[in-house]
């Protein structure tokens, strides 16, 4: 996001990627919690809001905490 904001301001940037491949973090899963006054504002300022709306998942309200054996320690089902 910062690189995009700098680019929009005419500041050249270089992003160095540490991951070995584009798929190396797929197993992490999860969804960002984008609040109006922080993440959403940054997306709008970076000109990425419309793209974000195309992929945003507003249905991801459940929170389940498990261990590596999939034993559930906490579960909260959000409203859909």
N, C-alpha and C positions, 0 to 999 in steps of 0.2 A: 504494500500500500504506500509506504513512504517513497519508494522509487517512482511510483506513478505520480504522486504529488509533486516530487521534484521535477520530473519530466514535464508535467503540465506548467511548471513555473519556469521552464527553459533551462533547467540545471541538468547537465549531463551526469548520468549515474551508471554504475556497473554493479550488477548483482552476481555474487558468487554463490553457487548452490553447493551445499555440503552433501546432500543426499546422492546416492549412487545412481538412482534412476527416478523417473517421474512417478513410478508406482511404489517406491520404497515405503511410503507412509500410508498406503491404502488400508492396511490392517488396523490402523488407529481408530478409524471411524470418528463418530462424533460430529457435532454441529456447533458452529460459533453462536454465541449469544450476542447479537448485535443490537445494542441499545440506541435509541434515537439521538441522544446527545453525545455519543462517542463514535462507535463503529459505523453507524448509519450516516452520520454527518461526514465522516471521512470518505465513505464511498461516494456520496453526492459530490463532495469537493473534488474528488479524483475523476469524476465523470463516469463512474462505474455502476451507478445505481440501477440503471435499466438492465444491465447484464446480471447484476445480483438478483434482481426480481425474477429473472428467468430461471434461476437455479435454486433460489431460497426454498427451504422446507419449513413451513410454518406448523407442520404437524408433529414435529419432533419434540414433544413435551414430556416424554417419559425419561426417568432417570433410574438406571439399574446399575448397582455396583456389585461386581463379582470378582472372584479371584481367578487365577489361571486355570482352575478346574471347573469354571463356570458355576461355582457355589455362590448363591445370591446372599449378599450381606445387607443390602438396602434396596428397596424398590418403591418408587413413587410414580404412579400413573397420572399423567397430565390430562387435562380436559381436551377433547377433540371436538 
